Amino acid sequence: MNILQRLNSITNLPTLPEVALKVQEIVFSDDGCAMRLAKIIEQDPSLSAKILQVANSGFYGALTRIASVPTAITRLGFNEIGHIVIATSVIKNFSRMSNILDYKQFWRHALTAAHMAFTTSKISGVAFTKEERETLYLSGLLHDIGILIYDQFFHNEFQEIMDYAVKNEVSYLEAEAAVAPKETHATLGAALLEIWKLSPPAINGVRFHHAPERASDKQKSIPYAMYLAEYILCNSGLGSFEGLITRQSGSILAELKIDTERLPEFLMEAQHEVDRSDLMLAIESTGKSHDRNQLLRTV
């Protein structure tokens, strides 16, 4: 039985937090209501506390302290609050202790990539559909979820990939391609999203985030948006451990119809998001990992 078949037989697979789906629906609905959003957040005291911590942080230039979720929504904005809720609920559900994977580094990359993918839809000349815009942030956050599934449920296979990377002095992506070419983290992540019954744009974004050219012509937008985020993060060393991507950036920008003059601005945005991700993780406090974290180095 291969890994994908075994995935379907796991009875204790983590589920996508219901609050993340509810918040996403509210944020992108035509009649998005701040009070409805606040009510959902206030039902979870720990989530409310995190929202207030973020809103009162110096990162957002807070001059006066606020003490209510509705005021936090006013200060940070509807979309920003929605993204924070989605991120904190997902991170809480999926973080574990590991002797291989540095979860703080993993979520730092995921948070940064999620926001960058979402931002891409704003600067791209490609007309993203409403459904695609709705799923960009969540897809970006989950694009490497297959790596967590490897670590948590197929630990021996994950150890084999990492041992190969160390022994042969290659990146994680190269090791995965050599050890499990048909069961990559992208394939595994997409299979999990299918189990969750997420939308086809979300599933394809995860499945093709390292090979967007393989997606159908009607479903390339999200994979290319996530690929651009990966390209920048992997090749700049801002927050990825997967390895360098050799594709020329010009082809990515052409597919997304982004003017090359916007790239420096996008790089600055990436650095900004790394800093914001560090703030989120400091508040989330995902815990420490063991010495083997050094196997996953930022490139």
Backbone bond lengths (Angstrom), bond angles and torsions (degrees), N, CA, C in turn:
res aa  C-N    CA-C-N  psi(-1)  N-CA   C-N-CA  omega(-1)  CA-C   N-CA-C  phi
1 M - - - 1.470 - - 1.527 108.77 -
2 N 1.342 117.67 125.77 1.454 119.79 -178.84 1.531 111.14 -81.73
3 I 1.337 115.54 177.17 1.463 120.33 -174.49 1.527 111.83 -63.62
4 L 1.322 117.73 -41.02 1.460 120.33 -179.16 1.523 111.13 -64.17
5 Q 1.327 117.65 -37.60 1.463 120.80 176.77 1.520 110.30 -68.46
6 R 1.316 116.34 -40.28 1.469 120.38 179.06 1.527 111.32 -66.02
7 L 1.332 116.92 -32.16 1.465 120.75 179.84 1.523 110.48 -58.67
8 N 1.307 116.89 -42.26 1.464 120.96 -178.15 1.520 112.98 -69.03
9 S 1.332 117.21 -17.46 1.462 120.00 -178.23 1.531 112.71 -96.14
10 I 1.330 117.29 -3.71 1.476 120.59 -179.65 1.521 109.54 -74.74
11 T 1.310 116.57 125.51 1.475 120.65 -175.83 1.523 113.16 -89.14
12 N 1.326 116.73 -19.51 1.465 118.90 -176.65 1.529 112.61 -111.30
13 L 1.330 116.14 31.90 1.462 119.28 175.98 1.521 109.88 -61.31
14 P 1.322 118.45 139.06 1.464 119.68 176.15 1.525 110.08 -65.85
15 T 1.306 116.24 151.16 1.462 121.29 178.88 1.519 109.59 -111.21
16 L 1.301 115.46 157.03 1.460 119.74 178.00 1.524 108.45 -70.93
17 P 1.336 118.71 127.16 1.470 120.92 -177.31 1.528 112.20 -56.01
18 E 1.315 116.43 132.33 1.462 121.46 -178.73 1.523 111.29 -60.29
19 V 1.343 115.99 -35.28 1.463 119.06 -178.86 1.515 111.15 -62.86
20 A 1.345 117.96 -34.35 1.462 121.04 179.77 1.525 110.21 -64.11
21 L 1.327 116.82 -41.87 1.461 120.40 179.83 1.525 111.59 -69.75
22 K 1.325 117.18 -38.91 1.464 120.99 178.77 1.527 110.64 -64.03
23 V 1.322 115.67 -45.08 1.459 120.04 -178.62 1.523 110.75 -66.05
24 Q 1.324 116.77 -41.12 1.464 119.65 178.76 1.526 110.50 -61.04
25 E 1.324 116.63 -40.93 1.462 120.71 179.29 1.527 111.47 -62.65
26 I 1.337 116.54 -41.82 1.463 120.41 -179.17 1.525 111.38 -68.94
27 V 1.325 116.38 -45.23 1.459 120.81 -176.16 1.523 111.17 -60.26
28 F 1.329 117.52 -37.25 1.458 119.95 -174.90 1.527 113.75 -103.37
29 S 1.315 117.03 7.24 1.467 118.80 177.47 1.534 109.23 -74.59
30 D 1.325 116.11 156.19 1.466 120.75 -178.89 1.521 111.82 -66.44
31 D 1.327 116.50 -24.96 1.462 119.89 179.80 1.533 110.11 -117.91
32 G 1.334 115.54 43.83 1.462 120.68 -179.45 1.514 112.24 -49.60
33 C 1.303 116.63 127.85 1.462 121.87 -174.01 1.526 110.25 -118.45
34 A 1.336 116.63 122.10 1.458 121.59 -178.62 1.526 111.14 -63.53
35 M 1.329 117.03 -35.27 1.455 119.51 -178.80 1.529 111.36 -69.42
36 R 1.341 117.31 -36.78 1.469 120.35 175.78 1.530 110.13 -64.08
37 L 1.327 115.32 -42.00 1.460 120.07 178.70 1.523 110.35 -62.66
38 A 1.322 116.72 -45.91 1.462 121.09 179.96 1.528 111.37 -61.39
39 K 1.332 116.68 -38.99 1.466 120.68 -178.48 1.520 111.10 -63.42
40 I 1.334 116.59 -41.64 1.465 120.36 178.99 1.524 110.21 -64.18
41 I 1.322 116.65 -44.68 1.465 120.96 -178.73 1.528 110.47 -63.91
42 E 1.314 116.92 -42.02 1.468 121.27 -175.67 1.529 112.41 -68.54
43 Q 1.327 117.80 -15.24 1.466 120.39 176.55 1.528 111.70 -71.93
44 D 1.323 116.37 -15.18 1.469 121.86 179.66 1.523 108.55 -118.79
45 P 1.344 118.43 101.19 1.466 121.43 -176.39 1.524 113.56 -56.89
46 S 1.334 117.52 -39.75 1.465 119.14 -178.45 1.524 110.70 -68.54
47 L 1.328 116.68 -36.83 1.464 120.70 177.79 1.525 110.11 -67.66
48 S 1.312 116.94 -41.60 1.467 120.98 177.12 1.525 110.88 -59.42
49 A 1.326 115.81 -42.30 1.464 120.12 -179.73 1.524 110.95 -63.30
50 K 1.332 117.65 -41.12 1.468 121.07 179.33 1.529 111.21 -64.48
51 I 1.339 115.97 -41.76 1.462 120.36 178.86 1.526 110.25 -60.06
52 L 1.311 116.68 -43.53 1.465 120.63 -179.39 1.530 111.43 -68.98
53 Q 1.329 117.13 -36.35 1.462 120.01 176.50 1.523 111.10 -61.46
54 V 1.330 115.56 -44.28 1.462 119.63 179.67 1.523 110.26 -65.41
55 A 1.325 116.70 -47.18 1.462 121.03 -177.29 1.520 112.58 -62.72
56 N 1.328 116.90 -29.98 1.469 121.29 -178.81 1.525 113.15 -92.92
57 S 1.322 117.44 4.11 1.457 120.13 -177.90 1.522 111.63 -78.20
58 G 1.316 115.05 155.53 1.453 120.56 177.77 1.516 112.40 -64.95
59 F 1.326 117.49 -20.83 1.467 121.41 -179.05 1.520 110.86 -58.36
60 Y 1.328 116.70 -34.75 1.459 121.09 -179.11 1.528 112.23 -97.40
61 G 1.315 115.84 13.36 1.455 120.15 176.26 1.516 113.54 66.05
62 A 1.331 116.04 33.29 1.461 119.89 -177.85 1.526 110.91 -66.83
63 L 1.322 116.37 120.36 1.467 121.70 178.65 1.523 111.65 -99.80
64 T 1.313 116.19 -31.50 1.460 120.74 177.61 1.520 108.78 -121.81
65 R 1.306 116.77 142.15 1.457 121.18 -177.33 1.517 110.22 -79.71
66 I 1.334 116.50 136.30 1.451 121.22 177.75 1.525 108.90 -111.81
67 A 1.339 115.75 156.24 1.462 119.31 -173.79 1.518 112.97 -131.58
68 S 1.342 117.86 11.54 1.459 119.18 -179.71 1.522 110.47 -134.88
69 V 1.327 115.69 149.38 1.461 120.89 -179.94 1.530 111.75 -65.04
70 P 1.359 120.07 -43.29 1.473 119.07 177.98 1.534 112.72 -56.85
71 T 1.335 117.07 -38.37 1.457 119.83 178.21 1.522 110.96 -68.63
72 A 1.335 116.34 -35.40 1.466 120.37 177.08 1.523 110.04 -63.52
73 I 1.332 117.24 -39.09 1.461 120.99 178.17 1.521 110.31 -63.81
74 T 1.318 116.41 -39.87 1.466 120.90 177.54 1.522 110.92 -64.09
75 R 1.332 117.30 -40.08 1.468 121.15 -177.41 1.526 111.57 -71.74
76 L 1.317 117.15 -45.43 1.461 120.24 -172.44 1.531 113.44 -92.94
77 G 1.307 117.35 -24.40 1.456 119.80 -178.62 1.521 111.70 99.99
78 F 1.314 114.61 154.05 1.458 122.96 -174.48 1.527 111.75 -60.57
79 N 1.329 116.56 -53.57 1.462 120.04 -177.54 1.523 112.07 -63.26
80 E 1.331 116.80 -42.66 1.463 120.88 -177.46 1.525 110.73 -62.03
81 I 1.317 117.06 -45.13 1.466 120.71 178.03 1.529 109.93 -62.27
82 G 1.321 116.46 -42.72 1.465 119.90 178.81 1.513 111.60 -58.53
83 H 1.334 116.48 -44.38 1.464 120.34 179.78 1.528 111.71 -64.58
84 I 1.324 116.96 -39.62 1.464 120.38 179.43 1.529 110.64 -63.43
85 V 1.332 117.03 -43.12 1.463 121.26 -179.97 1.525 110.47 -63.84
86 I 1.334 116.36 -46.60 1.467 120.43 179.65 1.526 110.05 -59.42
87 A 1.339 115.94 -46.72 1.467 120.55 -176.72 1.520 111.93 -64.40
88 T 1.336 117.70 -48.20 1.463 119.84 -176.21 1.528 111.61 -66.00
89 S 1.327 117.27 -37.10 1.466 119.52 -179.23 1.522 110.94 -70.55
90 V 1.342 117.28 -38.94 1.455 120.47 178.93 1.525 110.73 -68.19
91 I 1.330 116.95 -45.77 1.468 121.02 -179.48 1.531 110.61 -59.88
92 K 1.316 116.28 -42.20 1.465 120.62 179.70 1.525 111.24 -61.32
93 N 1.328 117.38 -38.63 1.458 121.82 -176.78 1.521 113.68 -74.95
94 F 1.330 116.80 -25.66 1.461 119.13 -169.34 1.521 115.46 -114.12
95 S 1.301 118.28 -2.57 1.465 119.10 -177.63 1.521 111.38 -84.94
96 R 1.321 115.36 141.01 1.457 122.86 179.46 1.521 108.85 -142.60
97 M 1.324 116.24 169.74 1.456 120.33 168.68 1.524 108.35 -81.92
98 S 1.316 117.11 143.94 1.453 120.44 -178.24 1.512 110.33 -146.99
99 N 1.334 116.03 146.88 1.459 120.02 175.56 1.526 111.39 -95.89
100 I 1.342 116.73 4.97 1.457 120.90 179.15 1.530 111.58 -122.77
101 L 1.315 115.73 -51.65 1.460 120.78 -169.97 1.524 112.26 -95.39
102 D 1.316 116.02 132.27 1.459 122.12 174.24 1.528 107.56 -85.46
103 Y 1.322 117.08 101.94 1.448 120.39 -173.93 1.525 112.51 -68.95
104 K 1.310 117.43 -31.98 1.464 118.65 178.05 1.519 110.21 -64.28
105 Q 1.306 116.75 -43.82 1.454 120.85 178.55 1.534 110.36 -65.78
106 F 1.329 115.88 -39.57 1.461 120.21 178.90 1.523 110.84 -59.05
107 W 1.345 116.81 -50.16 1.461 119.83 -176.95 1.523 111.72 -71.54
108 R 1.307 117.59 -28.08 1.460 120.96 174.86 1.530 109.83 -60.02
109 H 1.321 115.42 -45.54 1.459 120.64 177.77 1.527 110.87 -65.95
110 A 1.326 117.20 -44.53 1.463 121.08 -177.00 1.526 111.42 -63.75
111 L 1.325 117.06 -43.73 1.465 121.24 179.70 1.518 111.23 -62.78
112 T 1.329 116.08 -44.58 1.459 120.51 -179.53 1.521 110.85 -64.88
113 A 1.330 116.87 -45.61 1.462 121.06 -179.76 1.527 111.08 -63.27
114 A 1.327 117.26 -37.33 1.465 120.76 -179.00 1.520 111.06 -61.74
115 H 1.329 116.30 -47.76 1.463 119.11 -178.66 1.526 111.16 -68.12
116 M 1.328 116.59 -39.07 1.458 119.36 179.88 1.521 111.47 -65.10
117 A 1.327 117.13 -39.20 1.463 120.86 177.46 1.528 110.05 -63.46
118 F 1.327 116.21 -42.23 1.462 120.79 178.75 1.529 110.37 -64.16
119 T 1.330 116.87 -41.48 1.460 121.35 179.83 1.526 111.80 -65.23
120 T 1.327 116.70 -32.47 1.458 121.04 -179.66 1.520 111.69 -55.58
121 S 1.332 117.27 -38.19 1.466 120.27 -178.26 1.523 111.58 -64.55
122 K 1.333 117.28 -20.80 1.462 121.36 -178.88 1.523 112.61 -84.65
123 I 1.335 116.09 -28.91 1.467 118.64 -176.44 1.525 112.27 -106.18
124 S 1.319 116.76 -5.77 1.469 121.36 -178.19 1.529 110.65 -80.77
125 G 1.339 115.16 147.00 1.451 120.18 173.99 1.516 112.04 -82.29
126 V 1.329 117.19 -5.88 1.460 122.07 176.97 1.528 108.96 -77.35
127 A 1.305 116.26 137.52 1.469 120.63 179.67 1.531 109.37 -84.34
128 F 1.325 116.97 95.91 1.463 121.08 176.63 1.524 108.63 -71.02
129 T 1.321 116.60 136.13 1.462 119.84 177.46 1.521 109.58 -72.79
130 K 1.325 116.26 166.40 1.459 120.81 178.29 1.524 110.39 -59.76
131 E 1.328 116.75 -42.69 1.466 120.86 -179.39 1.529 110.83 -63.43
132 E 1.342 116.59 -38.54 1.463 120.40 178.71 1.527 110.94 -66.78
133 R 1.325 116.80 -43.43 1.473 119.65 178.73 1.522 110.90 -62.57
134 E 1.329 116.38 -37.20 1.462 121.05 -179.72 1.525 111.81 -62.45
135 T 1.317 116.26 -35.17 1.469 119.62 -170.91 1.515 113.83 -98.97
136 L 1.348 118.18 -6.82 1.466 120.47 -173.35 1.528 113.21 -58.70
137 Y 1.326 116.93 -48.00 1.470 118.92 -176.40 1.523 111.02 -66.31
138 L 1.318 117.11 -47.53 1.465 120.36 -179.13 1.526 110.68 -63.47
139 S 1.327 117.21 -41.53 1.464 120.26 178.14 1.521 110.82 -62.89
140 G 1.338 115.69 -41.89 1.462 119.33 178.18 1.517 111.79 -62.69
141 L 1.315 116.28 -40.15 1.462 120.86 179.54 1.521 111.46 -65.11
142 L 1.328 116.66 -33.73 1.467 121.85 -175.28 1.527 113.56 -99.35
143 H 1.334 118.70 5.03 1.464 118.95 -169.82 1.525 112.86 -61.64
144 D 1.322 117.97 -29.06 1.474 121.12 178.85 1.523 112.66 -106.25
145 I 1.330 117.58 19.88 1.465 120.36 -176.36 1.521 111.90 -59.68
146 G 1.324 116.76 -24.65 1.462 120.09 177.59 1.518 112.64 -61.82
147 I 1.337 117.01 -29.42 1.468 120.58 177.33 1.529 109.84 -66.08
148 L 1.328 116.31 -40.19 1.469 119.38 178.05 1.529 110.72 -66.86
149 I 1.326 116.23 -38.38 1.462 119.48 178.66 1.528 109.97 -64.46
150 Y 1.317 116.90 -41.19 1.466 120.44 175.01 1.526 110.15 -57.00
151 D 1.328 116.45 -48.80 1.462 120.46 -175.49 1.523 111.85 -65.77
152 Q 1.334 116.99 -40.69 1.460 120.55 -171.63 1.536 114.08 -87.07
153 F 1.340 117.40 -29.23 1.463 119.43 -173.81 1.528 114.17 -121.51
154 F 1.330 117.18 -18.77 1.462 121.25 178.43 1.527 108.51 -130.43
155 H 1.317 113.46 55.32 1.459 120.83 -170.14 1.527 112.47 -62.63
156 N 1.317 117.34 -38.90 1.469 119.78 -179.93 1.528 111.57 -63.61
157 E 1.346 115.95 -42.02 1.467 119.75 177.89 1.532 110.83 -66.02
158 F 1.325 115.73 -38.55 1.464 120.27 178.24 1.529 110.14 -64.54
159 Q 1.326 115.74 -41.02 1.460 120.66 176.94 1.529 110.18 -60.92
160 E 1.333 116.97 -38.89 1.458 120.84 179.48 1.534 111.31 -63.31
161 I 1.332 115.60 -41.99 1.472 119.81 178.11 1.523 110.33 -62.59
162 M 1.323 115.92 -45.25 1.465 119.74 -177.99 1.522 111.54 -67.82
163 D 1.318 117.03 -38.86 1.470 120.19 176.94 1.525 110.92 -62.33
164 Y 1.328 116.08 -39.39 1.472 120.68 177.86 1.525 110.09 -62.76
165 A 1.330 116.14 -42.24 1.465 120.52 -179.58 1.526 110.91 -61.70
166 V 1.330 116.16 -43.19 1.468 120.52 -178.99 1.535 110.71 -69.69
167 K 1.324 116.21 -47.06 1.462 120.36 -177.30 1.523 112.30 -62.11
168 N 1.331 116.45 -40.10 1.465 120.67 -175.40 1.532 113.05 -99.25
169 E 1.332 115.63 0.70 1.467 121.57 177.94 1.525 111.55 54.61
170 V 1.327 114.50 50.89 1.462 120.33 178.06 1.533 108.64 -124.01
171 S 1.326 115.58 169.91 1.460 120.56 -179.50 1.525 110.90 -74.06
172 Y 1.324 115.20 169.25 1.465 120.14 176.82 1.523 110.74 -59.66
173 L 1.328 117.49 -44.47 1.463 120.71 -178.52 1.530 111.66 -60.25
174 E 1.321 116.71 -42.62 1.463 120.51 179.40 1.532 110.82 -66.31
175 A 1.317 116.57 -40.10 1.463 120.37 179.44 1.523 110.99 -66.03
176 E 1.315 116.64 -42.19 1.458 121.16 179.64 1.523 110.49 -63.57
177 A 1.333 116.49 -41.13 1.465 120.62 179.31 1.528 111.68 -63.87
178 A 1.332 116.27 -31.80 1.464 120.40 -179.90 1.522 112.24 -80.27
179 V 1.320 117.04 -39.19 1.465 121.23 -174.25 1.529 112.62 -89.18
180 A 1.319 117.39 -39.63 1.469 120.61 -175.40 1.523 110.72 -138.39
181 P 1.329 118.14 63.41 1.468 121.14 -174.90 1.524 114.52 -63.11
182 K 1.344 117.29 -26.88 1.461 120.31 -179.18 1.523 112.48 -97.67
183 E 1.326 116.38 -5.08 1.464 120.46 -178.31 1.526 109.35 -132.44
184 T 1.316 114.96 54.39 1.455 120.87 -179.76 1.525 110.10 -70.47
185 H 1.330 116.30 167.61 1.459 118.98 179.09 1.524 110.95 -63.99
186 A 1.337 117.73 -29.24 1.464 120.62 177.89 1.529 110.43 -67.32
187 T 1.321 116.83 -43.12 1.462 121.55 178.47 1.527 110.88 -65.75
188 L 1.314 115.78 -43.19 1.463 121.14 -179.54 1.528 110.72 -66.06
189 G 1.334 116.59 -42.41 1.460 120.64 178.90 1.516 111.73 -63.23
190 A 1.334 116.92 -42.98 1.459 120.31 178.79 1.525 111.12 -63.25
191 A 1.332 116.95 -37.86 1.469 120.78 178.07 1.527 110.82 -63.22
192 L 1.331 116.32 -38.65 1.470 119.80 177.89 1.526 110.71 -65.14
193 L 1.328 117.06 -42.91 1.462 120.36 179.13 1.530 111.40 -64.83
194 E 1.323 116.67 -30.27 1.472 119.92 174.63 1.522 110.68 -67.96
195 I 1.327 116.43 -40.20 1.470 120.62 176.70 1.526 109.97 -60.58
196 W 1.344 115.75 -38.16 1.468 120.74 178.78 1.526 113.06 -75.81
197 K 1.347 115.68 -9.62 1.462 121.62 -179.06 1.533 112.35 63.17
198 L 1.321 116.37 39.77 1.461 119.84 173.62 1.523 109.64 -75.61
199 S 1.310 116.51 171.26 1.463 121.55 -174.44 1.527 111.33 -69.93
200 P 1.353 116.95 153.17 1.470 120.32 177.14 1.528 113.99 -54.67
201 P 1.350 120.35 -40.41 1.480 118.63 177.06 1.526 112.92 -58.91
202 A 1.343 116.95 -40.23 1.463 120.50 179.12 1.529 110.68 -65.69
203 I 1.324 116.22 -44.51 1.467 120.97 -178.96 1.519 111.07 -63.63
204 N 1.329 116.84 -45.90 1.461 120.44 -178.90 1.521 111.68 -67.64
205 G 1.333 116.91 -32.72 1.459 119.89 176.69 1.514 111.54 -60.38
206 V 1.324 116.50 -41.32 1.465 121.48 178.54 1.527 110.53 -73.74
207 R 1.315 117.20 -44.97 1.469 121.18 -176.23 1.538 112.01 -61.84
208 F 1.323 117.58 -37.51 1.461 120.67 -172.85 1.526 114.14 -112.66
209 H 1.343 117.77 21.35 1.469 117.14 -174.89 1.522 112.88 -70.36
210 H 1.338 117.92 -15.00 1.467 120.30 172.43 1.532 112.22 -105.37
211 A 1.320 117.15 -4.51 1.472 120.70 -179.33 1.530 109.67 -146.60
212 P 1.322 118.05 63.05 1.469 120.67 -174.81 1.518 113.80 -62.27
213 E 1.341 116.94 -24.96 1.461 119.58 179.66 1.527 112.28 -65.99
214 R 1.333 117.05 -17.51 1.464 120.92 -179.94 1.524 112.73 -83.92
215 A 1.329 117.25 -12.35 1.464 120.22 177.83 1.526 109.53 -73.50
216 S 1.336 116.49 155.73 1.457 119.74 177.87 1.526 109.49 -64.98
217 D 1.330 116.16 156.22 1.457 120.45 -175.94 1.523 112.49 -57.59
218 K 1.336 117.07 -30.62 1.467 120.64 -178.59 1.525 112.66 -82.59
219 Q 1.326 117.18 -7.36 1.468 119.44 -175.23 1.529 112.06 -129.70
220 K 1.313 117.42 32.62 1.458 121.25 -177.57 1.531 113.39 -90.43
221 S 1.322 118.38 -20.07 1.462 121.25 -169.89 1.525 112.84 -59.07
222 I 1.331 117.04 -51.71 1.464 120.04 -178.50 1.528 111.43 -67.47
223 P 1.351 120.12 -46.13 1.464 118.68 176.87 1.522 113.23 -56.55
224 Y 1.330 117.99 -40.46 1.465 119.52 179.37 1.529 111.65 -70.22
225 A 1.324 117.56 -35.64 1.464 120.06 177.15 1.523 110.36 -62.87
226 M 1.334 116.48 -42.17 1.461 119.69 179.52 1.522 111.08 -73.17
227 Y 1.325 116.39 -33.34 1.465 119.58 178.03 1.523 110.58 -64.85
228 L 1.338 116.86 -39.63 1.466 120.03 178.30 1.530 110.38 -62.12
229 A 1.340 116.48 -43.27 1.467 120.14 177.08 1.526 110.34 -60.50
230 E 1.337 117.04 -44.69 1.460 121.21 178.19 1.526 111.36 -62.04
231 Y 1.315 115.77 -43.40 1.470 120.53 -178.30 1.531 110.28 -58.47
232 I 1.325 115.86 -47.53 1.464 120.38 -178.27 1.520 110.90 -66.97
233 L 1.332 117.39 -45.88 1.463 120.50 -176.86 1.525 112.01 -68.62
234 C 1.322 116.90 -41.27 1.467 119.74 -179.45 1.525 111.53 -69.39
235 N 1.322 117.70 -42.98 1.457 120.53 -172.96 1.521 113.70 -85.82
236 S 1.323 117.69 -13.82 1.460 119.99 178.60 1.523 112.05 -101.13
237 G 1.336 117.00 -14.56 1.463 119.97 -178.05 1.508 113.38 76.70
238 L 1.339 117.47 18.83 1.459 120.73 -177.03 1.522 113.16 -79.24
239 G 1.329 117.87 -16.45 1.460 115.46 -178.24 1.500 115.67 168.65
240 S 1.329 118.78 38.15 1.462 119.72 177.86 1.515 110.65 -134.07
241 F 1.327 115.95 151.58 1.466 120.66 178.24 1.523 111.48 -117.92
242 E 1.338 118.21 5.39 1.462 120.06 -170.17 1.522 113.69 -81.87
243 G 1.315 118.44 -24.29 1.456 120.44 179.86 1.510 111.97 121.92
244 L 1.325 116.07 163.27 1.455 121.52 -178.40 1.525 111.72 -66.44
245 I 1.326 115.88 146.58 1.453 122.62 175.35 1.524 106.96 -109.40
246 T 1.315 117.22 127.44 1.463 120.48 -170.75 1.521 114.25 -93.67
247 R 1.319 118.61 -12.90 1.475 120.92 -179.88 1.532 109.67 -57.53
248 Q 1.316 117.33 142.20 1.453 121.49 177.59 1.525 109.82 -70.63
249 S 1.338 116.13 134.00 1.464 120.30 -175.56 1.519 112.24 -64.02
250 G 1.340 117.07 -25.92 1.453 119.75 -178.36 1.515 113.43 -58.02
251 S 1.345 116.59 -38.70 1.460 120.14 -178.92 1.527 111.31 -67.85
252 I 1.329 116.65 -34.41 1.464 120.05 177.55 1.519 109.51 -66.94
253 L 1.325 116.63 -46.70 1.458 120.96 -179.17 1.527 110.74 -62.62
254 A 1.333 116.52 -36.84 1.464 120.16 179.18 1.522 110.66 -65.43
255 E 1.325 116.97 -43.54 1.462 120.52 179.40 1.526 111.40 -61.25
256 L 1.341 116.15 -37.24 1.459 121.01 -177.77 1.524 112.47 -91.48
257 K 1.338 116.45 -2.14 1.467 121.96 -179.62 1.529 111.12 55.72
258 I 1.335 114.26 50.78 1.464 121.13 177.29 1.516 108.21 -108.87
259 D 1.314 116.85 128.75 1.458 122.12 178.61 1.521 108.88 -64.66
260 T 1.331 117.15 132.97 1.471 120.73 -179.22 1.521 112.06 -59.54
261 E 1.323 117.09 -23.87 1.464 120.34 179.07 1.522 111.83 -68.98
262 R 1.347 116.47 -16.61 1.465 119.94 179.09 1.520 111.85 -84.24
263 L 1.347 118.08 -11.22 1.458 120.83 -174.07 1.535 113.30 -62.25
264 P 1.351 120.21 -44.54 1.477 119.14 176.96 1.528 112.35 -57.81
265 E 1.336 116.04 -38.48 1.465 120.42 177.26 1.528 110.55 -63.11
266 F 1.332 115.67 -39.67 1.457 120.96 -179.63 1.527 110.78 -67.86
267 L 1.330 116.79 -36.18 1.466 121.00 177.57 1.527 110.73 -65.62
268 M 1.323 116.62 -39.91 1.462 120.21 176.69 1.523 110.47 -64.33
269 E 1.331 115.80 -38.72 1.462 120.57 177.05 1.524 110.69 -62.27
270 A 1.324 115.88 -38.59 1.460 120.12 179.05 1.523 111.05 -61.76
271 Q 1.322 116.87 -45.62 1.470 120.17 179.32 1.524 110.98 -62.62
272 H 1.328 115.30 -40.40 1.467 120.65 177.47 1.523 110.40 -59.35
273 E 1.323 116.20 -41.90 1.456 120.36 -177.93 1.524 112.50 -71.36
274 V 1.321 117.62 -32.01 1.464 119.93 174.10 1.522 109.46 -61.01
275 D 1.329 116.18 -43.71 1.467 120.52 179.07 1.524 110.84 -63.30
276 R 1.326 116.90 -42.07 1.462 120.05 179.47 1.529 110.35 -66.78
277 S 1.318 116.97 -37.89 1.460 120.41 178.01 1.524 110.98 -62.15
278 D 1.335 116.29 -39.88 1.465 119.94 177.52 1.529 110.68 -61.05
279 L 1.341 116.66 -39.15 1.458 120.49 176.86 1.517 110.88 -62.80
280 M 1.326 116.61 -46.76 1.459 120.92 -179.53 1.516 111.51 -59.88
281 L 1.324 116.52 -43.04 1.460 120.34 -177.12 1.518 111.85 -72.66
282 A 1.326 116.94 -31.42 1.469 119.97 176.01 1.520 110.00 -63.90
283 I 1.330 115.98 -37.75 1.458 120.90 178.89 1.521 110.76 -75.74
284 E 1.337 115.61 -40.08 1.466 120.15 -178.97 1.512 111.84 -68.31
285 S 1.362 116.12 -34.52 1.460 121.88 178.45 1.518 111.63 53.02
286 T 1.342 115.36 72.96 1.462 120.35 -176.56 1.512 113.57 -76.60
287 G 1.319 118.58 -8.73 1.451 120.17 177.77 1.504 113.37 97.22
288 K 1.337 116.22 170.64 1.456 122.27 -176.91 1.515 111.34 -96.08
289 S 1.336 114.62 153.77 1.458 120.91 174.42 1.518 109.07 -113.97
290 H 1.313 116.04 -179.48 1.453 119.97 -175.01 1.519 112.80 -94.42
291 D 1.309 117.84 -177.49 1.452 123.16 -172.49 1.518 114.20 -61.13
292 R 1.332 116.95 -26.35 1.457 119.02 -177.95 1.526 112.13 -65.91
293 N 1.347 117.38 -6.04 1.462 120.62 175.60 1.521 110.96 -52.76
294 Q 1.300 116.92 -30.82 1.453 120.73 -174.81 1.524 111.22 -64.33
295 L 1.329 117.23 -15.17 1.464 119.60 177.25 1.520 110.16 -65.22
296 L 1.331 117.06 -30.15 1.453 120.70 -178.96 1.522 108.44 -102.10
297 R 1.297 116.21 89.90 1.451 120.43 -176.85 1.524 111.02 -92.99
298 T 1.310 116.15 146.87 1.449 120.54 172.16 1.507 107.93 -69.61
299 V 1.323 116.51 131.12 1.462 119.58 -177.14 1.522 110.19 -93.65
